[in-house]
Amino acid sequence: MPFSQLRHKLRIVAFLFATITPQYCSAEWVWIEGESATESNASRHPWYADVKNELLSGGDFLSHFNDQDAAEIEYKIDVPAAGKYEFWMRANPVRTRLSYKLEDSDTAATDWKEIDVSDSSIGNVNIASDNKPDLRFLAWAHVGAFDLPKGAVTLRFRIDSELSNHGSIDCMILTTERFIPQGIFKPDEIEKAIQTAAKENEGWVPLRPKHDPFDNSALLDLRFLNESVAGEGGYISVKDGEFVHQRTAEPIRFWAVNGPASKDVDGLRREAKLLAKRGVNLVRVHGGYFDNSGNVKMEAITHAHEVVDAMKAEGIYSHFSIYFPLWLTPPADSEWLDGYDGKQYPFASLMFNPKFQATYRQWWKALLLTPNAHTGKRLIDDPALAGLEIQNEDSFLFWTFDAKNIPDPQLRILESQFADWLITRYESLDATKKQWKDIASPRDAFDEGRVGFRGLWNIVNDKTLRDKDTVRFLVETQRSFYEQTYRFLRELGFKGVITASNWATADAEVLGPLEKYTYTVTDFIDRHGYFGCQNRGDNSAWSIRDGHTYVDRSALRFEPENPKGENATQQKQFVHPVMDPKYDGMPSMISETAWNRPNRYRSEAPLYLAVYGSLQAGNGIVHFAQDGSQWAVKPGFFMQPWTLMSPATMGQFPAAAMIYRHRLVTPGAVLAEINLEVESLLHLQGTPLPQGASFDVLRLADVPKGTDIKSGNVIDPLIHYAGRTVVNFVDQPTKSRMARLDELINRDKQTVISSTREVLLNYGKGILFVNAPAAQAVSGMLSDAGDVSLRDIVVGSEMELGHIALVSLDAKPISNSQKMLLQVMSEEKNNQFRSTPVGDGTRRIESIGQDPWLFRNLSGYVKLKRVDAKQMQVIALDANGYAVEKLGTADNIQLRPDTMYYLIQQ
């Protein structure tokens, strides 16, 4: 088609053709400035172009903002040499639509292809002069890879966003080398920028790993822990409280992430290699496969196949979570969810609305039964699909179950079901009212056959007969929903493991055990838990922004999230997501957990979770979240509180994964066996072992002094740091038992030692000591620990906050291991991050900063006690596990400021 006709059809004004020479090029890459287009019809708008020029490549960019017309832009590029070029561009990712055409001397122009700028963006930055979070953002996006001949190439772009056709292009690069974007820096400027960051942050080390070829020269690669392909040992099943391979009955524990982040097949394959290399063997694929009308999004199903295939190839299993109420806002004309307005979330409705359940089941059918377009295989037939989650974070027993959150038509359905249930129980609603002594609820409509619900606060505190009946009905309904859905998935043909949900309740002591009881009709118990840092500010639940406030708090010291007063640093809050009772002998998983950013103590997390997860014989830890596959401080549009690709988290995965997956810390003795009579729970009598309940020293009077557990007692939550706990749901009153804890828990000295004597926590100082045969570590406030002598090593460091761990890599004790990993970390921060104190331990963020990640200089020494220590070679490794330098022998290892990993071998 002649260009003039194309222009006419698109209502494009004049185009001029000319050949330009890119301003920056080499034999490997070509850099093109957005503002250097041949010519275009882009309309520059004064407000839209009011930006920080210092954040723009070349100090300028091309922008378009026009209510009437789309924009087309053309670039003529001189490719210096034939080859396969990766194409990246830095453009606006916010509510924009950007498409491209490519034409070279050998081929005609391709059709318009839309660029996924929003979902796959890297290094998103607000460029607005007034810092307002509107449309003025820039981010890098990977467009694709192209085989290009030497010579002229024409690139055309179309900007036709629904909102004023807005968009912008800052710069682009075609490169034959692996490119990891970093702001405005060209490939030959990035190293200099890293050096500048190091100079500006004295005492800190920039982390920017080189491109990983994933070849056999890596000396640290945990890929060997995984099967050659996931599912090699059969479907995942449950036996004796463990996840096992069905074919071999061999137990498997999951060190996992919520992810993956990559959107394309090549990216998924690289990300799978990256994760497997660091010890990951499961991804929780957490996202919906439906639109607000309930229609299946087949493109999302296709991506699910791509995820499972890519992960499977690296021995990584997949676990699907496909429904969360916050992903759905039903429209006003919905035929299967009446009463919504397109803004409300359908809390609780899935558990009682038959029409909703029918639609929901169609989503599972589409995901599990649709054949893979390339292999023809269905996910339901693939043993690499480990598990399914029925619903994420919803419950009748949480605060969202309230008339303010549920539309009248939906409440009427549940209220009618409640009335029918009461008639079965008491023969009539009149008889019910007499039994209840006329205690009423505002939505009661007994004459219409509907009975309302009192608020959860009233239920927990008043405990009237009406309240007990209400809870009994809600628990039976919720449990029945899980049981029916479990049966549906089994009848569909799924052979892996299934879990119900993972949510908290309005009262951990009274309602918490009932929530867990409803889960026991599935295969394992899931939970969620975050170690928060009191993030406050606009949208602080899911983003970190300038002006937000937070607190730095240590889990090793049980510091509270809301410190108050002069003695704030001395206060303790004895609750943590790692606390993990086993229910009815079922496996347990925590499918979302993180130490939230920007807490400076975030580096405590990996070892803490691995050590205490292993001590309590946990079965799966799923870190939240793999929101990017690059080492970026802000992988997406906003900086998130949970980013895993950081030195403090992913950087410490290798040793932590070894500890957890191989249980290098021996599981502790069962210190408490709590038998909860279901009928007593339904009478709202609660549990002495509430999970996730805040515990402070005021409750010490309720802690049993010996081994007898009486009504009103609460077990010291520090029991979870000493050994295992089990909870059984029983039909008849059965005595619980508890071991003596006074030899393990010393509240005067503020210490807890495990029943195995392998783990000691000094929570007064904030120091964790691990002294197991195949894993030895010191974690926390190392400068206060002094010289530490463990079984096989002596450790010393002046780091205020640091983590030094030695683990065996060959399944032998450290005393005779031939291959070991020494892993070291301090604390992390974003380059140019700034915050100031504002009182009570709270800090206000002045600047969230930018890439690269930084970690504080590492220091100290490790000495192996073995008689052959001088024959053990020590090799410093880079962040990807490749050799950097031979350092000497293991009798005296002086830690380098910039080295996270050391290989020790014969």
Buried (B, 14 or more C-beta within 10 A) or exposed (E): EEEEEBBEEBEBEEBEEEEBEBEBBBEBBBBBBBBBBBEBBBBBBEEBBEBBEEBBBBEBBBBBBBEEBBBBBBBBBBBBBEBEBBBBBBBBBBBBBBBBBBBBEEEEBEEEEEBBBBEBBBBBBBBBEEEEBEBBBBBBBBBBBBEBBEBEBBBBBBBBBEEBBBBBBBBBBBBBEEBBBBBBBBBEBBEEBBEEBBEEBEEBBBBBBEEBEBEEEBBBBBBEBBBEBBBBBBBBBBEEBBBBBBEEEEBBBBBBBBBBBBBBBEBBBBBBBBBBBBBBBBBBBBBBBBEBBBEBBEEBBBBBBBBBBBBBBBBBBBBBBBBBBEBBBBBEEBEBBBBBEEEBBBBBBBBBBEBBBEBBBBBBEBBBBBEBEEEEEBBBBBBBBBBBBBBBBBBBBBBBBBBEBBBEEBBBBBBBBBBBBBBEEBEEBEEBBEBBEEBEBEBBBBEEBBBBBBBBEBBBEEBBEBBBBBBBBBBEBBBBBBBEBBEBBEEBEBBBBBBBBBBBBBBBBBBBBBBBBBBBBBBBBBBBBBBBBBBBBEEBEEBBBBEBBBBBBBBBBBBBBBBEEEEBEEBBBBBBBBBBBBBBEBBBBBBBBBBBBBBBBBBBBBBBBBBBBBBBBBBBBBBBBBBBBBBBBBBBBBBBBBBBBBBBBBBBBBBBBBBBBBBBBBBBEBBBBBBBBBEBBBBBBBBBBBBBBEBEEEBEEBBBEEEEBEEEBBBBBBBBBBBBBBBBBBEEEEEBBBBEBEEBBBBEEBBBBBBBEBBBBBBBBBBBBBBBBBBBBBBBBBBEBEEBEBBBBBBBBEBBBBBBBBBBBEEBBBBEBEBBBBBBBBBBBBBBBBBEEEEEBBBBBEEBBBBBBBBBBBBBBBBBBBEEBEEBEBBBBBBBBBBBEEBBBBBBBEBBEBBBBBBBBE
